[in-house]
Amino acid sequence: MQAMRLLRPTPVEHSPLELVDLPDPVPVEGEVVLEVLACAVCRTDLQIVEGALTPKILPIVPGHQVVGLVVKAGAGVDPAMLGRTVGVGWLASTCGRCDMCRRGLENLCRTASFTGWDRDGGYSTHLTARADFCYPMPPGLAPEEAAPLLCGGIIGYRAFKLAGIGRGDRLGLFGFGASALLVAQVARSAGCELYVVTRGSDAQQRAREEGATWVGTLGERPPVPLQAAITFAPVGSVVVEALRSVDRAGVVVVNAIHLDSIPEFSYDDLYWERRVVSVANFTRADSGELLELAASLPIRTRHQTYPLAEANRALQQLKGDMVSGAAVLRP
């Protein structure tokens, strides 16, 4: 098999991923081997490659939005999985026993492991994964369409659920990249009005095309109070902007794995039972719900495809905001 492997965190401008030949993977008990059909590129990959997120192991093969064909099955795996197209996401495993797992919050499991961080990911021709953390792909979704759903899509969907809003409610999206584009489609299908704050004329035009009621740039406030807002940038000042835009009892959901910091703000901006909540990872139930929606609505993604050997270029263009939608590697 071939893979793009990281030896040590390095700025992507220096092309730190190396194309290597590795032994073909062998599944252990409970695992399957996938032939990778597509792997979307995520900003979390960029953070791991550059060291903003410290890699758990080195060398490591990044990538955690994988669509693949099951070609081998380990002991204890239903043989019927062979030949199926499945997805693998960020959440690679959980313990299934802790208080979080028992409460249906496996996304918060203290001993969870993560694809492309704790174990090799999908920047490769083949991948091993726990069979019970593989998601059946609905028919009609091409691999390059489905792959971007498996992180930004599912986590965005969880963020929308945490917002707790529905038909007729006003939702603010602060940032309008690949994840926000998917959330917008889910929110519109639920009957929400969209108010988008984002920089860049291209992103603003995409928001209008997705049916946003109002589109503004950073520093502008929506013309009406919002019931909820979701922020997508890892910038704390944007969280404060969103908080100032929500109505009494409004909620701001922070869709980011880390923030630079949250600047000091007046308690008046939080008063009247406004809330700020983070979204962390996702559950397998979230994955199933989102993939069902993706097939039934249908949800569509914007993407640019790259050969596996050009993973460095894909990360460079992602860092430079030169990707329209999601970057997707096709081995």
C-alpha positions in Angstrom: 0.0 0.0 0.0 1.0 3.6 -0.4 0.5 6.5 2.1 1.3 10.1 2.7 3.1 10.0 6.0 4.2 12.7 8.5 7.5 12.2 10.2 7.5 15.4 12.3 5.2 18.5 12.4 6.4 21.1 9.9 4.7 24.1 8.2 2.9 22.8 5.1 4.8 25.2 2.9 7.7 22.8 3.3 5.7 19.8 2.0 6.1 17.6 5.2 4.1 14.6 4.0 6.1 11.9 2.2 4.8 9.3 -0.2 5.9 5.9 1.2 5.3 2.3 0.4 4.1 0.3 3.5 3.2 -3.3 4.1 -0.4 -4.2 3.2 -2.5 -3.9 6.4 -3.8 -7.0 8.2 -6.9 -6.6 10.4 -6.9 -7.8 14.0 -10.0 -9.0 15.7 -12.9 -6.7 15.3 -11.3 -4.7 12.5 -11.7 -4.4 8.7 -9.4 -3.2 6.0 -10.7 -0.6 3.5 -9.6 0.2 0.1 -9.7 3.9 0.2 -12.0 5.5 -2.4 -11.8 9.1 -1.2 -10.5 11.0 1.8 -11.5 14.6 2.5 -8.9 17.0 3.9 -9.8 18.8 7.1 -8.3 21.8 9.0 -7.7 19.4 11.9 -5.3 17.5 9.5 -3.6 20.8 8.9 -3.3 21.4 12.7 -1.8 18.0 13.2 0.7 18.3 10.3 1.8 21.7 11.5 1.9 20.8 15.2 -0.9 23.1 16.5 -2.4 19.7 17.7 0.5 17.6 19.0 0.5 14.3 17.2 -0.1 11.3 19.5 2.2 9.1 17.5 4.9 9.6 14.9 5.2 8.8 12.1 1.4 9.2 11.4 -0.8 9.0 8.3 -3.4 11.8 8.6 -6.9 11.8 7.4 -10.2 11.1 9.1 -13.0 11.6 6.5 -12.7 8.3 4.6 -15.0 6.4 2.2 -13.7 3.0 1.3 -14.6 -0.5 0.2 -14.3 -3.3 2.8 -11.7 -5.8 1.3 -10.7 -7.8 4.4 -12.4 -8.6 7.7 -10.8 -9.7 11.0 -12.0 -12.4 13.4 -15.4 -11.6 14.9 -16.5 -9.3 12.0 -19.7 -10.2 10.1 -18.5 -11.5 6.8 -21.4 -9.7 5.1 -19.4 -6.5 5.5 -17.0 -7.6 2.8 -17.6 -5.7 -0.4 -19.6 -2.9 1.3 -18.9 0.8 1.0 -18.5 2.4 4.4 -17.3 5.6 5.9 -14.7 6.2 8.7 -14.7 9.4 10.7 -12.7 11.2 13.4 -14.0 9.0 16.2 -12.0 5.7 15.9 -13.0 4.0 19.1 -14.5 4.4 22.6 -14.4 2.3 25.7 -18.2 1.7 25.8 -18.1 1.4 29.6 -17.4 4.8 31.1 -20.1 7.2 32.4 -20.1 9.2 29.2 -20.5 6.2 27.0 -23.3 4.8 29.2 -25.1 8.1 28.9 -25.0 8.1 25.1 -22.2 10.7 25.1 -19.5 8.5 23.5 -18.1 11.6 21.8 -16.9 12.6 25.3 -15.4 9.3 26.2 -12.1 9.9 28.2 -10.3 7.1 26.5 -11.6 7.6 22.9 -9.1 7.3 20.1 -9.1 9.3 16.8 -8.4 8.4 13.2 -5.3 10.1 11.8 -4.2 11.2 15.3 -4.0 8.0 17.5 -3.9 5.6 14.5 -3.1 5.9 10.8 -5.8 7.6 8.7 -7.0 7.9 5.2 -4.2 9.7 3.3 -3.4 6.2 1.9 -4.6 3.5 -0.5 -5.7 1.2 2.4 -6.9 1.7 6.0 -7.7 -0.4 9.0 -10.6 0.5 11.2 -12.8 -1.0 13.9 -15.8 -2.5 12.2 -18.2 -1.1 14.7 -17.0 2.4 13.9 -17.6 2.1 10.2 -20.8 3.8 8.8 -22.8 2.2 6.0 -22.9 4.6 3.0 -26.3 5.3 1.6 -26.8 4.6 -2.1 -26.5 7.5 -4.5 -23.6 9.3 -2.8 -20.4 9.3 -4.8 -17.3 8.8 -2.6 -16.0 12.3 -3.2 -19.4 13.7 -2.3 -19.7 11.6 0.9 -16.2 12.1 2.3 -16.6 15.8 3.4 -19.7 14.8 5.3 -17.7 12.6 7.7 -16.2 15.3 9.9 -17.4 18.8 9.1 -20.8 17.6 8.1 -21.4 15.4 11.1 -19.9 17.8 13.6 -21.9 20.6 12.0 -25.0 18.5 12.3 -24.3 17.9 16.0 -23.8 21.7 16.4 -27.2 22.3 14.8 -28.8 19.8 17.2 -27.2 21.5 20.2 -28.6 24.8 18.9 -32.0 23.4 19.6 -34.0 25.4 17.1 -36.5 24.6 14.4 -39.0 25.9 11.9 -39.2 29.7 11.7 -36.2 30.3 14.0 -33.3 32.5 13.0 -29.9 30.9 12.9 -26.6 32.7 12.5 -23.6 31.1 10.8 -20.4 32.9 11.6 -18.1 31.7 8.8 -19.2 29.9 5.6 -16.7 27.2 4.7 -17.3 23.6 3.9 -18.9 22.7 7.3 -21.2 25.8 7.3 -22.3 25.0 3.8 -23.5 21.6 5.0 -25.2 23.0 8.1 -27.0 25.6 5.9 -28.6 22.8 3.9 -29.7 21.0 7.1 -31.1 24.2 8.7 -33.0 25.2 5.5 -34.6 21.7 5.4 -35.7 22.3 9.0 -37.4 25.6 8.1 -34.8 27.9 9.7 -34.0 31.4 8.4 -30.2 31.8 7.8 -28.2 34.9 8.7 -24.5 34.6 7.6 -21.5 36.6 8.7 -18.4 35.8 6.7 -15.5 37.5 5.0 -14.8 37.1 1.3 -17.0 37.8 -1.6 -17.0 34.2 -2.8 -18.2 32.9 0.6 -20.8 35.6 0.8 -22.1 34.7 -2.7 -22.3 31.0 -1.7 -24.3 31.9 1.3 -26.8 33.8 -0.9 -27.0 30.9 -3.2 -27.9 28.7 -0.2 -30.9 30.9 0.5 -29.5 33.1 3.4 -32.0 35.8 4.4 -29.1 38.2 5.1 -25.4 38.1 4.5 -22.8 40.4 6.1 -19.1 40.6 6.8 -17.2 40.3 10.1 -18.0 43.2 12.3 -21.5 43.6 11.0 -24.4 42.5 13.1 -27.5 40.7 11.7 -30.5 43.1 11.4 -32.6 41.1 13.8 -31.9 39.1 17.1 -31.1 35.4 16.5 -32.4 32.4 18.4 -29.0 30.6 17.9 -25.7 31.0 16.2 -22.9 28.6 15.3 -19.3 29.8 14.9 -16.8 28.0 12.7 -13.6 30.0 13.0 -11.0 29.2 15.8 -11.2 32.8 16.8 -12.6 33.8 20.2 -13.6 37.3 19.1 -16.0 35.8 16.7 -17.7 33.9 19.6 -18.2 37.3 21.3 -19.7 38.8 18.1 -22.1 35.9 17.8 -23.1 36.2 21.5 -24.0 39.9 20.9 -26.2 38.8 18.0 -28.4 36.3 19.8 -31.6 37.2 21.6 -32.5 36.5 25.2 -32.3 32.7 25.9 -30.2 32.4 22.7 -27.3 29.9 22.4 -24.0 30.2 20.7 -22.5 26.8 19.6 -18.7 26.9 19.1 -17.8 24.5 16.3 -14.0 24.5 16.8 -11.5 22.0 18.3 -9.6 24.9 19.8 -9.8 28.7 20.1 -7.0 31.3 20.2 -8.7 32.9 23.2 -12.0 34.6 24.2 -11.5 38.3 24.8 -13.0 40.0 27.8 -16.6 41.0 27.3 -19.4 42.6 29.3 -21.6 40.3 31.4 -24.6 42.1 29.8 -23.7 40.2 26.6 -24.3 36.9 28.4 -27.1 38.0 30.7 -30.8 37.1 30.1 -30.0 33.4 30.0 -27.8 33.4 26.9 -25.5 30.4 26.6 -22.2 29.5 25.0 -21.6 25.8 24.4 -18.8 23.8 22.7 -19.3 20.9 20.3 -16.8 18.1 20.7 -16.6 15.3 18.2 -19.7 13.3 17.4 -21.5 10.0 18.1 -22.2 7.1 15.8 -25.9 8.0 16.2 -25.1 11.5 14.8 -23.3 9.9 11.9 -26.3 7.7 11.0 -28.8 10.5 11.2 -26.7 12.8 9.1 -26.0 10.2 6.4 -29.8 9.4 6.2 -30.4 13.2 5.7 -27.7 13.4 3.1 -29.4 10.7 1.0 -33.0 12.0 1.5 -32.7 15.8 1.1 -30.2 15.3 -0.6 -27.2 17.2 0.9 -24.6 18.1 -1.6 -21.0 19.1 -1.1 -18.6 21.4 -3.0 -15.3 19.8 -3.5 -12.0 19.8 -5.4 -10.2 16.5 -6.0 -6.5 15.9 -5.8 -4.4 12.7 -6.3 -3.1 11.1 -3.1 0.5 12.2 -4.0 -0.6 15.9 -3.9 -1.8 15.9 -0.3 0.8 18.6 0.5 -0.7 20.8 -2.2 -4.2 20.2 -0.9 -3.2 21.2 2.6 -1.3 24.3 1.3 -4.3 25.5 -0.6 -6.6 24.8 2.4 -4.3 26.9 4.6 -4.4 29.7 2.0 -8.2 29.6 1.7 -7.8 28.6 -2.0 -10.2 25.6 -1.9 -13.8 26.1 -2.9 -15.7 23.8 -0.5 -13.7 20.7 0.6 -10.5 19.2 -0.7 -10.8 15.5 -1.4 -7.9 13.1 -2.1 -8.6 10.2 -4.6 -6.0 7.5 -4.2 
